[in-house]
């Protein structure tokens, strides 16, 4: 019988992406930083899930 690995619930929550509207170059820089942070968090979650699941 296969064992289902337990993935922590916080790793399964979607990473929000900012819907901020850029009106200035500063806003655009802030938006780019927010998107980069979201992507980095999502990648970290994917890596953590991969560790839980182990080699496939």
PEURPE-V662370 format. One line per field, one symbol per residue. ss: DSSP state (H for helix, E for strand, L for the rest). Layout:
ss: ???
//
This chain:
ss: LLLLLLLLHHHHLLLLLLLLLLLLHHHHHHHHHHHHHHHHHHHHHHHHHHHHHLLL
//
